């Protein structure tokens, strides 16, 4: 095992935050993970293994306000996580639930309980201007408290196919996250940040690889690729010579970034692909927060994410 890889231990807890958490858990079959759903919306929760963050009388609370109510459940979250060695955290940073809750949960898991944390987050579309800044801040917090952080960029699909609907993109993201979770026991996991992209439809492998590379480079920013895994679902019947040629072409297309490329082929009736690329440096998501331009050593920051607690001061009436 290389120094930048990690070995995982059981038992494992899969934590789904917000709507995407419920979607992923409902589609997981024969996966040996316990799960916990957390959300401030009851519709995102199951009748069991769930934690509802009650925002009381607040109808449309901000992410800061939701975060203040999560603090009330801090001891309960610690109790639910304490019996596990590995925590897999799944959320969407296009939702207020994910923006608010995920940084707190990752902080509890890593900084307080010292668990191995793997996070899978999906990022908002570029046109969701009201979410980009908060998503960037939450992503930074989650990354700091994750041994491995997988990022799925919704905007990358739109650049290739502008006709995609929000529903189509959501289904693609869910499938990529789902397959990444299933891959975790089978592949060498690299510490740090990983960009994950996927093909949008069933097509030939050559066209799929081009789509994957286009998505990857649209999300890179100024970061560089260190390692990558090309995961091909449903290529068992492809000629071996053709697969070797495609892998060679793929490595050549990544020349200048990395030659360390792994190729995983699985047996399936579907013909789709995913690309997991380990990166170092800044991604385009850092540009969502203008303050990220300031070097970290010149920034005064707090470990705990900001929140808006309710503070009642019983001030006496002074005449």
C-alpha positions, -999 to 999 in steps of 0.1 A, spaced: 0 0 0 15 34 -10 19 62 14 -9 83 -2 -35 55 0 -56 44 29 -69 11 43 -104 11 56 -118 -7 86 -153 -20 94 -179 -13 107 -189 14 83 -216 40 86 -231 57 55 -245 91 64 -269 107 39 -276 144 44 -306 159 26 -326 146 -3 -296 130 -21 -289 109 10 -324 93 9 -321 88 -29 -287 70 -25 -297 48 5 -329 37 -13 -309 25 -43 -282 6 -24 -286 -31 -25 -264 -58 -9 -240 -32 5 -227 -40 39 -231 -5 54 -253 8 82 -269 41 73 -281 73 90 -302 100 73 -300 136 86 -321 165 73 -341 195 84 -369 182 61 -389 152 73 -396 142 37 -359 134 33 -360 109 62 -370 73 67 -390 61 97 -358 45 112 -321 54 113 -329 90 109 -322 123 127 -345 152 121 -331 187 127 -361 205 139 -360 242 129 -390 249 151 -410 279 139 -386 289 111 -403 284 78 -374 291 54 -343 291 76 -309 301 63 -280 276 62 -266 295 93 -299 291 112 -301 253 103 -265 249 115 -274 264 149 -302 238 154 -277 210 144 -256 220 174 -285 209 197 -280 174 183 -242 173 187 -241 147 215 -267 126 197 -246 126 165 -215 117 185 -233 88 200 -246 75 167 -211 77 151 -190 64 180 -194 27 173 -180 29 137 -145 30 123 -153 45 89 -178 72 80 -190 77 44 -207 111 41 -229 118 11 -245 152 5 -254 178 -21 -240 213 -17 -267 226 -40 -291 221 -11 -293 242 21 -294 210 41 -261 198 28 -244 232 30 -256 236 67 -253 201 81 -224 184 64 -196 205 77 -208 200 113 -211 162 109 -177 159 92 -161 180 120 -177 157 147 -166 125 128 -130 136 122 -119 163 147 -139 150 177 -142 112 172 -111 107 150 -129 85 125 -118 77 90 -140 100 69 -148 96 32 -170 124 18 -189 124 -15 -204 158 -24 -222 171 -55 -216 208 -64 -243 232 -77 -248 245 -112 -229 276 -122 -261 296 -126 -271 290 -89 -254 322 -78 -270 322 -44 -255 288 -36 -220 290 -50 -204 310 -22 -219 289 6 -212 257 -13 -175 267 -16 -172 274 21 -189 242 31 -167 222 6 -136 236 22 -148 227 57 -158 192 46 -124 187 28 -104 197 59 -123 170 79 -121 142 53 -94 117 46 -108 113 11 -131 138 -6 -149 129 -39 -164 158 -58 -191 155 -85 -196 187 -106 -231 191 -120 -219 220 -141 -196 198 -161 -224 178 -176 -242 210 -188 -210 222 -206 -212 190 -227 -249 189 -231 -268 222 -225 -301 205 -232 -299 185 -199 -328 191 -175 -323 195 -137 -339 161 -133 -315 145 -158 -285 160 -141 -297 149 -107 -301 113 -119 -266 114 -134 -251 127 -101 -270 101 -80 -258 73 -103 -222 85 -101 -223 88 -63 -239 54 -61 -213 37 -82 -185 54 -64 -198 40 -31 -199 5 -46 -163 10 -59 -149 20 -25 -141 -16 -14 -126 -25 -47 -101 2 -56 -70 18 -40 -82 50 -24 -60 80 -26 -59 105 3 -71 140 -5 -94 154 -32 -108 134 -61 -129 147 -90 -155 122 -102 -171 124 -137 -194 100 -156 -209 94 -190 -244 108 -195 -258 80 -216 -250 46 -230 -226 51 -259 -195 36 -274 -164 36 -251 -143 60 -273 -170 87 -272 -175 81 -234 -138 86 -227 -139 120 -245 -169 131 -224 -151 121 -192 -119 140 -201 -139 171 -211 -158 170 -178 -126 165 -158 -108 195 -174 -138 218 -169 -136 212 -132 -98 212 -127 -91 249 -123 -54 253 -116 -50 219 -100 -30 191 -114 -38 154 -117 -17 129 -98 -36 96 -103 -67 85 -121 -90 54 -123 -110 48 -155 -140 26 -145 -158 9 -174 -191 -7 -167 -202 -34 -192 -171 -39 -213 -165 -76 -206 -174 -84 -242 -150 -58 -257 -118 -72 -274 -88 -70 -250 -67 -54 -277 -93 -26 -281 -94 -20 -243 -56 -18 -243 -56 7 -271 -82 28 -254 -62 28 -222 -31 39 -241 -50 67 -258 -64 77 -225 -29 79 -209 -16 99 -238 -44 124 -235 -35 129 -199 2 133 -207 18 161 -188 -5 155 -158 -1 118 -150 8 84 -164 -5 66 -134 -38 54 -147 -58 23 -135 -84 6 -157 -113 -13 -140 -137 -33 -162 -169 -48 -148 -195 -71 -161 -229 -54 -168 -256 -50 -194 -251 -13 -193 -223 5 -211 -213 35 -190 -181 48 -175 -168 68 -146 -134 86 -141 -119 92 -106 -90 116 -107 -69 125 -77 -58 161 -78 -35 186 -60 -41 223 -61 -71 246 -65 -102 236 -84 -127 259 -101 -148 256 -69 -123 277 -50 -132 306 -73 -168 305 -59 -154 322 -28 -133 353 -37 -116 351 -3 -99 318 -14 -74 340 -33 -59 349 0 -32 324 11 -43 302 40 -14 314 63 -27 349 60 -63 341 71 -77 341 106 -104 315 107 -123 293 132 -126 255 132 -163 255 138 -186 267 109 -205 299 115 -241 297 127 -270 319 138 -281 308 173 -312 321 189 -302 342 219 -328 356 242 -315 384 265 -340 391 293 -331 428 295 -351 447 321 -371 477 310 -352 508 322 -372 540 325 
